[in-house]
Amino acid sequence: MNSNSTLDAIASVLRNKQRFLVLSHFRPDGDAIGCALAMGLCLKEMGKEVKVWNEDGLPQRFAFLQQSALINTPPQAAEAFEVVIVLDTAVRNRVGARCLEKIAPGALWINIDHHVSNDRLGDLLYIDSAAPAAGQILFELFQQCGLPLTAPMADALYAAISTDTGSFQYPNTTARTYEIAAELVRLGVNIGAINQALYENSPRRRLELLRALLNVLRFSSGERVASFALSAQTAFDLGTIPDDTEGLIDTIRSIEGVVVAAFFEELEGGLIRLSLRSKDARVDVCAICGEFGGGGHTLASGARVAGTLSEVQERVLAAIDRHMSALPA
Ligand code: AMP
């Protein structure tokens, strides 16, 4: 098993090499996009040749970030790089097959991540599962190692950290997270404008989807588990795009008395996308997702599970029920 490198060792690769590819996971969230953009902009500022790919491209809701057009889907033909930097991604296959097959062999791989279930992919690793967002690690890298940290990078890092901490609310948010946020504001982040862009800009379609999901909301494990499921047919009828589902699970996590929230989404190819959230570290949803081949964090995890929507729902709800026995009745 590879062990952690240092931020200095990673900074020295960034200084000494010239051709870089920056990647993050498919179905990218704010941390994946914010980190990829901040790293891409940092390398450009250093005069490097840099490409930033995401298997699913840039979600429209992050297009407001300055210079976000740097993030593209992978090209048709394979390309060679000296260094591939994988951010906010715990396992290689979450980069996506279309990205992986376009990378010529021979590059040095760097992985910077904060998932407890990290597979330690890559040659140089910096995995800190105590960091509430991969964006927090990137801030430390840029600041501690004297790398460029511009206003557009500050916006990208703020988006990364704010979205992955539930707007600085989740329990792994530390004093350091707030200090970093203050530093990002000093670097030029406009708090009102960026929070409005991040949190008050949902397409109506997303709210229509939430309405449909609340219609199928169910409770189990003595009302301490709330879940809802999205069939491919409903997604089609509502014109849902993948990014619309992001964060909807937080609505049912917020219910009084609910400890675990679950979201099931029917994908193509007989797969169900599972998202789990916990409000109590004694119910470790990373361990539950691990039983289904996935992973993530103790309080927020996911998996892709083969089966029909109803089959997977029943299996997962039964597994959650077993884990709920860690809690007093
Ligand atoms: P999601 O529920 O998709 O928002 O994911 C919650 C957390 O779990 C995120 O940090 C994801 O990166 C991580 N995650 C989701 N699916 C997987 C998976 N199949 N394997 C490993 N980590 C995952």
Boltz pocket constraint, residues with backbone or C-beta under 6 A from the ligand:
constraints:
  - pocket:
      binder: B
      contacts: [[A, 25], [A, 29], [A, 88], [A, 90], [A, 91], [A, 94], [A, 115], [A, 117], [A, 274], [A, 275], [A, 276], [A, 293], [A, 294], [A, 295], [A, 296], [A, 297], [A, 300], [A, 301], [A, 302], [A, 303], [A, 304]]
      max_distance: 6.0
